[in-house]
Amino acid sequence: MRRFIIGCTFQSAIITTVRSMSTASSSRAIVTEKTYSCSDGVKLAARYWANFEGSPSQHTRKILCLHGWLDNAASFDRLAPILLDSLSPSSTAIAVTAHIPTEIVALDFPGHGLSGHKSVDGPPQLLAEYAYYVAELVEALQWGDGNASNSVPVSRTVVDNINSNSNSRNTSNTEGNSKQSTRSDSNNDVDINGTDKEGGNSKIILMGHSMGSGVSTVLCAAFPEWFSALVLLEGGIVARNAHDVSRHVRAACQRRLKSNRTLFPNANGSNNGSSTDGAAALPRAKVYSNLDSAIEARLSTTRRMPGDQFLSYEAARDMVMRATAPANLASSSAAASVGHDSVVFRHDPRLQWPSLIYYTREQVETFYSDVHMSNIPVCLLWAADGWPTDTWAEKMRNDVLKPIYSKRLSGSHHFHADPDTVNGVARDILLFMEEQEL
């Protein structure tokens, strides 16, 4: 049975622990910066948290976080430590199989945060293109079952009870019929729930916010054997009218023709490499006098977004600090004319171009159906003052994706990053994990 929650009394242990962790002076979670080199030369940056010391093993719980458009990994800087502290051995937040050493990785997508940019002639931003780089990261981390190049496709069959001798985590079958799964895993030492025969966790809890939730859904549909659960924060895939495809191509081509001459005035075909330094691809980036000016620009952008969205100064500061670089380092020609505190945004300006192609409603419905038929439990959390969605999108999420845990929370689009609302998001993720024994 799917769980749709409008309001309820939460378990006191989870509430107490989440509150105490969020107000503590320091977190037990250890955070480090990681860099990974992709096969095409693009450098991926990521934030890595762990609630244990020493080298990780296959016996850890693995959570992978994907951020939204023009955000970066710092959007999880509040949520990740709360989750880790609540999942630590000394915590009483969750009673079931929760006290497993846990790793959380939050990726900077290419062109975002500290990750490198695509090459001058690189493909435009597409959800499937981002999914490819997440697949590169999964292989680099050696997470999931097998790797993308040789994983065996999964036969998608909804099951209600895999093992009659244990409590199944899969409750998305609304018909209540017990069926034998026909899923095939590429590793015979791993069962369908992602636990190896020695008791370790081999699969990934995939968590995405906004655009990152779309990428998460696409990747989960394509490689369901990697994942034990899908958590969508303000989530879903944006669908466009199939009849508008020619107009989308026209708009993308026109914008690219116009912008390339400004962005890459010295590109003569000899530079096919990607940018390792995110700021290096911004020869004409707008200069802000100081970090506060850049933060105010980010807040102003949020105020112009549809609906009644808002963003806290603290969340904006976290993301802007990771998204900017000193102006005198970003452009040698500007070094003499900018102040010591001046900054520029390091993100790839091509992220603001329209996409060459968008998924149609039929394609989005298929992605949702594939995830559901793969029997991966889905948690959907959305904000009361978040990004507006239409009736069709809500219907597809509820009737096709069929999240097993769905709840509307107070807050805005970045409710997982704002200090006033992150506790509620963490609390419901923990409840979902407890229910599904993740």
Solvent accessible surface area in square Angstrom, and as a share of the most:
residue,aa,sasa,rsa
1,M,180,0.81
2,R,60,0.22
3,R,80,0.29
4,F,93,0.39
5,I,11,0.05
6,I,148,0.75
7,G,59,0.57
8,C,57,0.34
9,T,133,0.77
10,F,26,0.11
11,Q,97,0.43
12,S,85,0.55
13,A,43,0.34
14,I,0,0.00
15,I,34,0.17
16,T,86,0.50
17,T,11,0.06
18,V,3,0.02
19,R,150,0.55
20,S,56,0.36
21,M,32,0.14
22,S,40,0.26
23,T,110,0.64
24,A,50,0.39
25,S,124,0.80
26,S,86,0.56
27,S,48,0.31
28,R,118,0.43
29,A,15,0.12
30,I,73,0.37
31,V,60,0.34
32,T,61,0.36
33,E,85,0.38
34,K,76,0.32
35,T,95,0.55
36,Y,36,0.14
37,S,81,0.52
38,C,11,0.07
39,S,99,0.64
40,D,73,0.38
41,G,37,0.36
42,V,1,0.01
43,K,60,0.25
44,L,1,0.00
45,A,6,0.05
46,A,0,0.00
47,R,46,0.17
48,Y,26,0.10
49,W,4,0.02
50,A,5,0.04
51,N,19,0.10
52,F,38,0.16
53,E,153,0.69
54,G,66,0.63
55,S,104,0.67
56,P,70,0.44
57,S,57,0.37
58,Q,98,0.43
59,H,69,0.31
60,T,4,0.03
61,R,2,0.01
62,K,7,0.03
63,I,0,0.00
64,L,0,0.00
65,C,2,0.01
66,L,0,0.00
67,H,0,0.00
68,G,1,0.01
69,W,95,0.33
70,L,38,0.19
71,D,4,0.02
72,N,1,0.01
73,A,0,0.00
74,A,5,0.04
75,S,1,0.01
76,F,1,0.00
77,D,37,0.19
78,R,56,0.20
79,L,1,0.00
80,A,1,0.01
81,P,24,0.15
82,I,11,0.05
83,L,1,0.00
84,L,0,0.00
85,D,3,0.01
86,S,0,0.00
87,L,0,0.00
88,S,4,0.03
89,P,91,0.57
90,S,88,0.57
91,S,5,0.03
92,T,101,0.59
93,A,2,0.01
94,I,3,0.02
95,A,92,0.72
96,V,58,0.33
97,T,78,0.45
98,A,1,0.01
99,H,77,0.34
100,I,40,0.20
101,P,57,0.36
102,T,0,0.00
103,E,5,0.02
104,I,0,0.00
105,V,0,0.00
106,A,0,0.00
107,L,1,0.00
108,D,0,0.00
109,F,0,0.00
110,P,6,0.04
111,G,2,0.02
112,H,2,0.01
113,G,2,0.02
114,L,69,0.34
115,S,1,0.00
116,G,0,0.00
117,H,2,0.01
118,K,31,0.13
119,S,16,0.10
120,V,32,0.19
121,D,91,0.47
122,G,7,0.07
123,P,69,0.44
124,P,37,0.24
125,Q,41,0.18
126,L,51,0.26
127,L,35,0.18
128,A,51,0.40
129,E,37,0.17
130,Y,9,0.03
131,A,8,0.06
132,Y,92,0.35
133,Y,2,0.01
134,V,0,0.00
135,A,8,0.06
136,E,33,0.15
137,L,1,0.00
138,V,0,0.00
139,E,68,0.30
140,A,54,0.42
141,L,31,0.15
142,Q,157,0.70
143,W,10,0.04
144,G,14,0.13
145,D,2,0.01
146,G,42,0.40
147,N,47,0.24
148,A,34,0.26
149,S,102,0.66
150,N,100,0.51
151,S,21,0.13
152,V,68,0.39
153,P,113,0.71
154,V,14,0.08
155,S,56,0.36
156,R,76,0.28
157,T,33,0.19
158,V,15,0.09
159,V,0,0.00
160,D,39,0.20
161,N,49,0.25
162,I,56,0.28
163,N,71,0.37
164,S,98,0.63
165,N,139,0.71
166,S,62,0.40
167,N,125,0.64
168,S,28,0.18
169,R,29,0.11
170,N,9,0.05
171,T,46,0.27
172,S,6,0.04
173,N,12,0.06
174,T,75,0.44
175,E,126,0.56
176,G,50,0.48
177,N,70,0.36
178,S,82,0.53
179,K,92,0.39
180,Q,163,0.73
181,S,27,0.17
182,T,80,0.47
183,R,29,0.11
184,S,46,0.29
185,D,31,0.16
186,S,39,0.25
187,N,61,0.31
188,N,137,0.71
189,D,80,0.41
190,V,14,0.08
191,D,72,0.37
192,I,29,0.15
193,N,44,0.23
194,G,2,0.02
195,T,47,0.27
196,D,13,0.07
197,K,159,0.67
198,E,140,0.63
199,G,51,0.49
200,G,2,0.02
201,N,25,0.13
202,S,14,0.09
203,K,6,0.03
204,I,0,0.00
205,I,4,0.02
206,L,0,0.00
207,M,1,0.00
208,G,0,0.00
209,H,0,0.00
210,S,27,0.17
211,M,30,0.14
212,G,0,0.00
213,S,0,0.00
214,G,1,0.01
215,V,0,0.00
216,S,0,0.00
217,T,0,0.00
218,V,9,0.05
219,L,2,0.01
220,C,0,0.00
221,A,3,0.02
222,A,59,0.46
223,F,45,0.19
224,P,1,0.01
225,E,3,0.01
226,W,0,0.00
227,F,3,0.01
228,S,16,0.10
229,A,0,0.00
230,L,0,0.00
231,V,0,0.00
232,L,0,0.00
233,L,0,0.00
234,E,21,0.09
235,G,9,0.09
236,G,13,0.13
237,I,10,0.05
238,V,101,0.58
239,A,26,0.20
240,R,94,0.34
241,N,84,0.43
242,A,48,0.37
243,H,169,0.75
244,D,41,0.21
245,V,70,0.40
246,S,86,0.56
247,R,143,0.52
248,H,14,0.06
249,V,63,0.36
250,R,158,0.58
251,A,40,0.31
252,A,6,0.05
253,C,57,0.34
254,Q,95,0.42
255,R,96,0.35
256,R,79,0.29
257,L,111,0.55
258,K,150,0.63
259,S,17,0.11
260,N,40,0.21
261,R,170,0.62
262,T,66,0.38
263,L,22,0.11
264,F,34,0.14
265,P,67,0.42
266,N,138,0.71
267,A,44,0.34
268,N,124,0.63
269,G,59,0.57
270,S,91,0.59
271,N,83,0.43
272,N,98,0.50
273,G,46,0.44
274,S,32,0.20
275,S,21,0.14
276,T,88,0.51
277,D,72,0.37
278,G,1,0.01
279,A,3,0.02
280,A,66,0.51
281,A,17,0.13
282,L,9,0.05
283,P,62,0.39
284,R,153,0.56
285,A,30,0.24
286,K,141,0.60
287,V,61,0.35
288,Y,35,0.13
289,S,73,0.47
290,N,61,0.31
291,L,57,0.28
292,D,86,0.44
293,S,39,0.25
294,A,0,0.00
295,I,1,0.01
296,E,81,0.36
297,A,28,0.22
298,R,33,0.12
299,L,22,0.11
300,S,30,0.19
301,T,39,0.22
302,T,4,0.03
303,R,147,0.54
304,R,172,0.63
305,M,50,0.22
306,P,62,0.39
307,G,51,0.49
308,D,111,0.58
309,Q,16,0.07
310,F,94,0.39
311,L,16,0.08
312,S,27,0.18
313,Y,99,0.37
314,E,63,0.28
315,A,1,0.01
316,A,0,0.00
317,R,82,0.30
318,D,27,0.14
319,M,4,0.02
320,V,1,0.00
321,M,113,0.50
322,R,20,0.07
323,A,10,0.08
324,T,13,0.07
325,A,6,0.05
326,P,60,0.38
327,A,1,0.01
328,N,60,0.31
329,L,139,0.69
330,A,14,0.11
331,S,20,0.13
332,S,105,0.67
333,S,101,0.65
334,A,22,0.17
335,A,43,0.33
336,A,107,0.83
337,S,95,0.61
338,V,31,0.18
339,G,44,0.42
340,H,168,0.75
341,D,91,0.47
342,S,7,0.05
343,V,17,0.10
344,V,5,0.03
345,F,31,0.13
346,R,34,0.12
347,H,36,0.16
348,D,8,0.04
349,P,26,0.16
350,R,31,0.11
351,L,10,0.05
352,Q,90,0.40
353,W,25,0.09
354,P,45,0.28
355,S,13,0.08
356,L,55,0.28
357,I,94,0.48
358,Y,58,0.22
359,Y,43,0.16
360,T,29,0.17
361,R,113,0.41
362,E,116,0.52
363,Q,84,0.37
364,V,0,0.00
365,E,73,0.33
366,T,75,0.44
367,F,41,0.17
368,Y,4,0.01
369,S,40,0.26
370,D,38,0.19
371,V,0,0.00
372,H,18,0.08
373,M,72,0.32
374,S,0,0.00
375,N,6,0.03
376,I,7,0.04
377,P,8,0.05
378,V,3,0.02
379,C,0,0.00
380,L,5,0.03
381,L,0,0.00
382,W,79,0.28
383,A,6,0.04
384,A,38,0.30
385,D,55,0.29
386,G,10,0.10
387,W,112,0.39
388,P,68,0.42
389,T,65,0.38
390,D,79,0.41
391,T,112,0.65
392,W,48,0.17
393,A,20,0.16
394,E,79,0.36
395,K,108,0.46
396,M,15,0.07
397,R,25,0.09
398,N,54,0.28
399,D,66,0.34
400,V,24,0.14
401,L,1,0.00
402,K,51,0.22
403,P,0,0.00
404,I,5,0.02
405,Y,0,0.00
406,S,2,0.01
407,K,10,0.04
408,R,125,0.46
409,L,14,0.07
410,S,83,0.54
411,G,9,0.08
412,S,0,0.00
413,H,11,0.05
414,H,10,0.04
415,F,0,0.00
416,H,0,0.00
417,A,3,0.03
418,D,4,0.02
419,P,48,0.30
420,D,138,0.71
421,T,22,0.13
422,V,4,0.03
423,N,44,0.23
424,G,17,0.16
425,V,1,0.00
426,A,0,0.00
427,R,52,0.19
428,D,0,0.00
429,I,0,0.00
430,L,0,0.00
431,L,7,0.03
432,F,0,0.00
433,M,2,0.01
434,E,26,0.11
435,E,73,0.33
436,Q,6,0.03
437,E,66,0.30
438,L,10,0.05
